[in-house]
């Protein structure tokens, strides 16, 4: 949306949420930092278009409608899933693309800085000079900026887990310019589409707030995986050399993207385990969305049809970018995860399915995502 119409952004609420973010150039120690997050954030903001043009009244109405859709969605999702959430969940935060970049740059820095610093310390190479580090951190910052910019124009909503901060800092984000742009491109009813999007994103918020251990489990697994994938700089550099000759593999349909080029068989198994949980979360959200949708959204069948067609009808640049980043594999998570959830519910009902939230041990394995009967047999005997 036009910069002069930034009513789409709630500055006070955003700044409270962003408190302490590394993306805002705090005074934390800069030693051994491989990514200049301040540079990455500023560059991503410059690269990113504001979004579709709207009037001030349209911007204000979109913010209000999204907040109300998120509020309505909570009751529908809680009733359908049978999951009980705390009473003090903060309202959804409606943001523009620039604020989404700020929030996610801060989260990435909290997650990756310790991992990358440890990788440098374990390296057999001499520590880089301050000058070399500043140059290198800006180079990697520019790469991160490209990723943040691309993603900020695609994400409709997100439950932001706020790594490195208390659980109370986690928030549901709705990216208003992207929602407005998508509904215009698809030619769908704005009110119905906004509620449809919120049903999916609200399900993620219910998952993490009704199952308190799930957030910490996902953050710990993600941090451990990141540390495993970057054991030291020497290994990373060696894998980069090996990957040069295998770049076409990153473009394979359904592949894991650039990251998949660096993985050992053991690491691929760890990635598969995390991916199985992500498939569960995304599939569960899609199932809930489709369960609630026909009851409260008049045009839900049309929305689903044109939305799926949009996924399949992307331009060549978008397809290449998604494959390089592994985002096409994420699209598969929705389908495979939804099939798992439906298969379990058909066998043991929603209450039986909710046993999946009992502990990390009851989460599905990669093999069980493709075979829901195997999960039922293991968990329900």
HELIX and SHEET records of a PDB file:
HELIX    1   1 UNK A    3  UNK A    8  5                                   6    
HELIX    2   2 UNK A   11  UNK A   17  1                                   7    
HELIX    3   3 UNK A   22  UNK A   24  5                                   3    
HELIX    4   4 UNK A   37  UNK A   47  1                                  11    
HELIX    5   5 UNK A   56  UNK A   81  1                                  26    
HELIX    6   6 UNK A   97  UNK A  122  1                                  26    
HELIX    7   7 UNK A  130  UNK A  152  1                                  23    
HELIX    8   8 UNK A  167  UNK A  169  5                                   3    
HELIX    9   9 UNK A  176  UNK A  186  1                                  11    
HELIX   10  10 UNK A  190  UNK A  210  1                                  21    
HELIX   11  11 UNK A  212  UNK A  229  1                                  18    
HELIX   12  12 UNK A  233  UNK A  244  1                                  12    
HELIX   13  13 UNK A  247  UNK A  250  1                                   4    
HELIX   14  14 UNK A  258  UNK A  262  5                                   5    
HELIX   15  15 UNK A  265  UNK A  296  1                                  32    
HELIX   16  16 UNK A  300  UNK A  312  1                                  13    
HELIX   17  17 UNK A  316  UNK A  325  1                                  10    
HELIX   18  18 UNK A  327  UNK A  353  1                                  27    
HELIX   19  19 UNK A  354  UNK A  357  5                                   4    
HELIX   20  20 UNK A  360  UNK A  362  5                                   3    
HELIX   21  21 UNK A  366  UNK A  369  1                                   4    
HELIX   22  22 UNK A  372  UNK A  380  1                                   9    
SHEET    1   A 3 UNK A  93  UNK A  95  0                                        
SHEET    2   A 3 UNK A 171  UNK A 175  1                                        
SHEET    3   A 3 UNK A 157  UNK A 160 -1                                        
END                                                                             
